[in-house]
């Protein structure tokens, strides 16, 4: 770990995995679909989700889960590409969700130029929710583990056995 709190190997792996994931998502989302008709773009929030829920619980769960899972790995890979252990949790969450939203928005806009693909605001919402849930599920625990690991490594290098325990409300003896 560097003095600025970054992990260079984690950052490199995160960048490579994020680039690979975005290439896969781009390949999946930007392929032309040849259909005899194309629906109008969906600009009303939750319209597609409502129609999915009308199909039944199993079908709705599958469609909503696939919408959330598409960009969900970015919720973990973007902070990993940052490579920092000591960072504000709310700041990291806000940056990651905003980056996921912008990537999803860019994909939706580029997708409008592909035959058979349309803009869907619900896809934007589901992709962003997937990024947020993945970040909340994994990143805080991973950062805590990395921080504990770096403290242990630093203690081994300096020869100490850890932090001195403190007992609250115990004064100094006379």
C-alpha positions as CSV (number, residue, x, y, z in Angstrom):
1,X,0.0,0.0,0.0
2,X,1.2,3.5,-0.8
3,X,1.2,6.4,1.5
4,X,-1.8,7.9,-0.2
5,X,-3.8,4.8,0.7
6,X,-4.0,3.2,-2.8
7,X,-3.4,-0.3,-3.8
8,X,-1.7,-0.4,-7.2
9,X,-2.3,-4.1,-8.0
10,X,-6.0,-3.8,-7.1
11,X,-6.3,-0.7,-9.2
12,X,-4.7,-2.4,-12.2
13,X,-6.9,-5.5,-11.9
14,X,-10.0,-3.2,-11.4
15,X,-9.2,-1.2,-14.5
16,X,-8.7,-4.3,-16.7
17,X,-11.8,-6.0,-15.4
18,X,-13.9,-2.9,-15.8
19,X,-12.7,-2.4,-19.4
20,X,-13.5,-6.1,-20.1
21,X,-17.0,-5.8,-18.6
22,X,-17.8,-2.6,-20.5
23,X,-16.6,-4.3,-23.7
24,X,-18.9,-7.2,-23.1
25,X,-21.9,-4.9,-22.2
26,X,-21.2,-2.8,-25.3
27,X,-21.2,-5.9,-27.5
28,X,-24.4,-7.2,-25.9
29,X,-26.3,-3.9,-26.0
30,X,-25.1,-2.4,-29.3
31,X,-25.8,-5.4,-31.6
32,X,-28.5,-4.8,-34.2
33,X,-31.8,-6.6,-33.7
34,X,-33.6,-7.3,-36.9
35,X,-37.3,-7.3,-36.1
36,X,-40.3,-6.4,-38.3
37,X,-41.3,-3.5,-36.0
38,X,-39.7,-1.3,-33.4
39,X,-41.6,0.1,-30.4
40,X,-41.5,3.8,-29.6
41,X,-38.9,4.9,-27.0
42,X,-40.1,4.7,-23.4
43,X,-39.7,8.0,-21.7
44,X,-42.2,7.4,-18.9
45,X,-40.5,6.1,-15.7
46,X,-41.7,2.6,-14.5
47,X,-43.8,2.0,-17.6
48,X,-41.8,-1.0,-18.7
49,X,-41.5,-2.3,-15.1
50,X,-45.3,-2.1,-14.8
51,X,-45.7,-4.1,-18.0
52,X,-43.2,-6.6,-16.8
53,X,-45.1,-7.0,-13.5
54,X,-48.3,-7.6,-15.4
55,X,-46.7,-10.7,-17.0
56,X,-46.5,-12.5,-13.7
57,X,-44.1,-12.7,-10.8
58,X,-41.6,-15.2,-12.4
59,X,-41.3,-13.3,-15.7
60,X,-41.1,-9.9,-14.0
61,X,-38.4,-11.1,-11.5
62,X,-36.3,-12.4,-14.4
63,X,-36.6,-9.2,-16.5
64,X,-36.0,-6.9,-13.6
65,X,-33.1,-8.9,-12.3
66,X,-31.5,-9.0,-15.8
67,X,-31.9,-5.2,-16.0
68,X,-30.2,-4.8,-12.7
69,X,-27.5,-7.3,-13.3
70,X,-26.3,-5.8,-16.6
71,X,-24.1,-3.1,-15.1
72,X,-24.1,-4.3,-11.4
73,X,-20.4,-5.5,-11.6
74,X,-19.5,-1.8,-12.1
75,X,-20.6,-1.1,-8.6
76,X,-17.6,-3.2,-7.4
77,X,-15.2,-2.7,-10.3
78,X,-15.3,1.2,-10.4
79,X,-14.2,1.5,-6.7
80,X,-11.7,-1.3,-7.3
81,X,-10.3,0.7,-10.2
82,X,-9.9,3.6,-7.9
83,X,-7.8,1.4,-5.7
84,X,-8.2,3.4,-2.5
85,X,-8.9,1.9,0.9
86,X,-9.3,5.0,3.0
87,X,-12.1,7.0,1.4
88,X,-15.4,8.4,2.5
89,X,-18.1,5.7,2.1
90,X,-20.8,8.2,1.0
91,X,-18.4,9.9,-1.4
92,X,-17.4,6.5,-2.9
93,X,-21.1,5.5,-3.2
94,X,-22.1,8.8,-4.8
95,X,-19.2,8.7,-7.3
96,X,-19.9,5.0,-8.2
97,X,-23.7,5.5,-8.7
98,X,-23.1,8.7,-10.7
99,X,-20.6,6.9,-12.9
100,X,-22.9,4.0,-13.4
101,X,-25.8,6.4,-14.3
102,X,-23.6,8.2,-16.9
103,X,-22.4,4.9,-18.4
104,X,-26.0,3.6,-18.6
105,X,-27.2,6.9,-20.1
106,X,-24.4,6.8,-22.7
107,X,-25.3,3.2,-23.6
108,X,-29.0,4.2,-24.0
109,X,-28.2,7.1,-26.2
110,X,-25.8,5.2,-28.4
111,X,-28.3,2.3,-28.6
112,X,-30.8,4.6,-30.3
113,X,-28.6,4.6,-33.4
114,X,-28.6,0.8,-33.6
115,X,-31.3,-0.9,-35.7
116,X,-34.0,-2.5,-33.5
117,X,-32.8,-0.8,-30.3
118,X,-34.7,1.9,-28.5
119,X,-34.2,4.2,-25.5
120,X,-35.8,3.0,-22.3
121,X,-35.7,5.1,-19.2
122,X,-36.6,2.0,-17.1
123,X,-33.4,0.3,-18.3
124,X,-31.5,3.4,-17.1
125,X,-33.2,3.2,-13.7
126,X,-32.6,-0.6,-13.3
127,X,-29.0,-0.4,-14.4
128,X,-28.3,2.4,-11.9
129,X,-30.1,0.5,-9.1
130,X,-28.0,-2.6,-9.9
131,X,-24.8,-0.6,-9.6
132,X,-25.9,0.9,-6.3
133,X,-27.0,-2.4,-4.8
134,X,-23.8,-4.2,-5.8
135,X,-21.7,-1.3,-4.3
136,X,-23.6,-1.5,-1.0
137,X,-23.4,-5.2,-0.9
138,X,-19.7,-5.6,-1.5
139,X,-17.5,-2.5,-1.3
140,X,-17.8,-1.5,2.4
141,X,-16.9,-5.1,3.6
142,X,-14.1,-5.3,1.0
143,X,-12.6,-2.0,2.1
144,X,-12.8,-2.9,5.8
145,X,-11.0,-6.2,5.0
146,X,-8.3,-4.4,3.0
147,X,-7.9,-1.8,5.7
148,X,-7.5,-4.5,8.4
149,X,-5.0,-6.4,6.1
150,X,-2.9,-3.3,5.6
151,X,-2.8,-2.5,9.3
152,X,-1.6,-6.1,10.0
153,X,1.0,-5.8,7.3
154,X,2.2,-2.5,8.7
155,X,2.4,-4.0,12.2
156,X,4.5,-6.9,10.9
157,X,6.9,-4.4,9.2
158,X,7.3,-2.2,12.2
159,X,7.5,-5.1,14.7
160,X,4.5,-4.0,16.8
161,X,1.7,-6.3,17.9
162,X,-1.1,-4.0,17.1
163,X,-2.8,-1.1,18.8
164,X,-2.8,-0.7,22.5
165,X,-6.2,-1.6,23.9
166,X,-8.0,1.2,25.8
167,X,-10.4,0.8,28.6
168,X,-13.0,3.6,28.8
169,X,-13.6,5.5,32.0
170,X,-10.5,4.4,33.7
171,X,-8.4,7.2,35.1
172,X,-4.7,7.3,35.8
173,X,-3.7,5.8,39.1
174,X,-2.6,8.3,41.8
